[in-house]
């Protein structure tokens, strides 16, 4: 199972925790791998996303930010 979804997150971010839980549930339903990366551990990510976290990436491309739009994410992963 290859990772197709990444949640760009930040420690102490409640919205990030919610997004991670949503992505975990959706990806488990679909049998798709996912992971997280902390925006503050990479200067390039911090420059690109700043305070616009969580950001959802699908196959490395930005899919959305701040919240998971479940029907849209499921369609992208179908």
Residue, then its C-alpha position, 0 to 999 in steps of 0.5 A: x500500500x503506497x502513501x497517496x495522502x499526506x497531511x501537512x501539520x503542526x504540533x499543537x494544532x487542533x485543526x490538524x488533529x481533526x484533519x488527521x483523524x478524518x484522513x485516517x478514517x477515510x484512508x482506512x476505509x479505502x485501503x490507502x496509505x497516508x502519513x503526516x509531515x510537520x510544517x515546522x521541520x522543513x523551511x521550504x514547507x514552512x515558506x509554502x504553507x506557513x499558517x495555512x495548516x493543515x494542508x492535505x496533499x494527494x500524490x504530492x499535489x495540494x488537495x485542500x487546507x484547513x479542513x477535510x472535504x470528505x466527498x471531494x477527498x474520496x472522489x480524488x482517491x477513487 
